[in-house]
């Protein structure tokens, strides 16, 4: 089973997502962030489930959760680094993955 590590950048994205949604509803914000976190847990068993991010030479993949894209790196030993969580309306190519 793979181990998942959330980078500081990914944690900041989750905090930003929570704060943005919480302006309308803290309950919905908590549910959304929990859902993103739970969706990422599938990577412990199926690290290749997301589609390959072709714009990078590294083994970066993207897993979908609703309107969000969870970008992650599959490391050589099979563990996972969550790099960021992007809303689907953002141009992911603007970020260095």
C-alpha positions in Angstrom: 0.0 0.0 0.0 1.3 3.4 -0.9 1.7 6.2 1.7 0.2 9.6 0.9 1.9 12.8 1.8 0.2 16.2 1.4 2.7 18.9 0.5 2.5 22.2 2.2 1.3 23.7 -1.1 -1.5 21.2 -1.4 -2.5 21.9 2.2 -2.6 25.6 1.4 -4.9 24.8 -1.6 -7.3 22.9 0.7 -7.3 25.8 3.2 -8.0 28.3 0.4 -10.9 26.1 -0.9 -12.3 25.8 2.6 -12.2 29.6 3.2 -13.7 30.4 -0.2 -16.7 28.0 0.3 -17.0 28.8 4.0 -17.9 32.4 3.1 -21.3 30.9 2.1 -21.4 27.8 4.2 -18.9 26.3 6.6 -20.8 23.0 6.5 -20.5 22.7 2.7 -16.8 23.8 2.9 -16.0 21.1 5.5 -17.9 18.5 3.4 -16.0 19.5 0.2 -12.5 19.4 1.8 -13.4 16.1 3.5 -14.6 14.7 0.2 -11.3 15.8 -1.6 -9.3 14.2 1.2 -11.3 10.9 1.1 -11.1 10.8 -2.7 -7.3 10.9 -2.5 -7.3 7.9 -0.1 -8.1 5.6 -3.1 -4.5 6.3 -4.2 -3.1 4.1 -1.3 -4.5 1.1 -3.2 -4.7 2.4 -6.8 -1.9 5.0 -7.3 -2.3 4.9 -11.1 -6.0 5.6 -11.1 -5.7 9.2 -12.2 -4.9 10.2 -15.8 -1.3 11.0 -16.6 -0.4 14.7 -16.8 1.4 14.9 -20.1 2.8 18.4 -19.7 5.4 17.1 -17.2 8.3 14.8 -17.5 7.7 13.5 -14.0 5.2 10.8 -13.1 2.4 13.2 -12.3 -1.2 12.2 -12.5 -4.5 13.9 -11.9 -7.4 12.5 -10.0 -10.9 14.1 -10.3 -13.3 14.9 -7.5 -16.3 16.9 -8.6 -15.1 20.2 -9.9 -11.6 19.7 -8.5 -8.4 18.1 -9.8 -6.0 16.5 -7.3 -2.5 16.6 -8.8 -0.1 14.0 -7.4 3.3 12.6 -8.0 3.9 8.8 -7.9 7.4 8.4 -6.5 9.8 5.7 -7.5 9.1 3.6 -4.4 5.4 3.9 -5.1 4.4 6.4 -2.5 2.3 9.5 -3.3 2.9 13.2 -2.9 -0.2 15.3 -3.3 1.0 18.4 -5.1 -2.1 20.5 -5.3 -5.8 20.7 -5.6 -7.1 22.8 -8.5 -10.6 23.9 -9.4 -11.6 22.7 -12.8 -11.9 26.3 -14.1 -8.2 27.0 -13.4 -5.5 26.5 -16.1 -3.4 23.9 -14.4 -0.6 24.5 -17.0 0.2 27.8 -15.3 1.5 26.0 -12.3 4.8 24.2 -12.2 4.0 20.5 -11.5 
